[in-house]
Amino acid sequence: MSRETTIVSGGFLTLNPDYPRLFPQLLNVLLAHGDIYTPQFVELGEYDNYKTIPFVAGDSGELAKKWETQPHDQPGWDLQRRSPVSLSVMISKVPLRFNFVDIHLEREYLKDSQKLAEFLQILKDFYNILHPAYGYARLNETGRTYQHNLGRIRIGIDLLRALPDIYWCNFLGPDYVEMFGLTKLLAAPCYSVERLADGGAILLLSPSPHDYMDNPEGFERQREDLKRYLGFEAFDTGDLSYHGKVPKFRYLDERNRKLAESSHEYSQASSDWLSRTSREEWEEWLRDNELLSREFVKEMKLRNITLDSSDESLARLDNYIHSSNKIGTRKSMELLKKAAAYVSQMVIREIGASWSFRQSDELPSLRLGDIQVSPLARAQKVFQENETFEHWYRFITSELVPSARSGKASIR
């Protein structure tokens, strides 16, 4: 997709324990709807070095076998069509709490009512296969950004925190139907409500996603009316510390157990991010550290995230990294280097630390007297273990350095 604003985006988040075996069924849904939805290419994941291969319908059985027998493959496989209509279907293959399936299609194609009905049917078919907790479809223009102290940010979807918003099309799994109440949902003030076979429901805010383009103010009023009816407490506010009303999710405990069982194997593979990098690369990273930091600030600004060397900017960065669950290892490594460079420059400016990279060291580190800290090691923990830059930085500047200057520090 060349421009985000030219597409209709749909997506599902599922805890279904059968997910690893569902790839063939999802593929069959696409093939059943003819050429427009038949992929031309498959972009594989990190395991295959992000190689793009032609899609051959007759080889779909071999592709399905590869899917089921291959290890976790970040971020997943992207089934693509480039003409006459651009299509992308990303099927995740990473050990996350919620598996995701995303679909992106040129919005102009969906102006025809019959084609829109077909797209909606494909979404329903995906739902009936995935049995997700939540799903949606929207024009990307209807995704919200939120004002924070030092800029606007676009937050991701965290169902354990709250629903992201109301969009044109909203799939609510049985857990949400139970939370809101079936009777209440069936009377919701929107274009249509339909019960689904597994006890979930689909709510359409209006007949078409293009209604937003025709009447943005009216669309926003409908959206707010529906959120008010369901209860604002169930929806994200943009406050990164907000925890709204959430249901008790089926399969969540089982999913957490499986993640715990696989965490050792996965962390072993992930821990190679830093160790696989040569000393020459780290020397280059050191030379370019300040430049990488400035470039990173510019890149994040394009994503509506302001980095201004404040503690608050680190909170925004932490949230962005934790929300960006669709970044593959290769892309994450480049992001990790840039994020670590940004935080390094903050530490250098704040406490006057300087770089140390002795021949015996595996990684460059920052030193101030007897204090030694590693922004790269911290970055890996932020990316892999959901730790934070913000608390680490505050510990260094508010506790570690003052204690060292008073002779009370314990080196960490």
Summary of the structure (lengths in Angstrom):
residues: 412
radius of gyration: 23.2
end to end distance: 45.8
largest distance: 74.3
contacts: 1257
relative contact order: 0.10
helix: 50%
strand: 17%
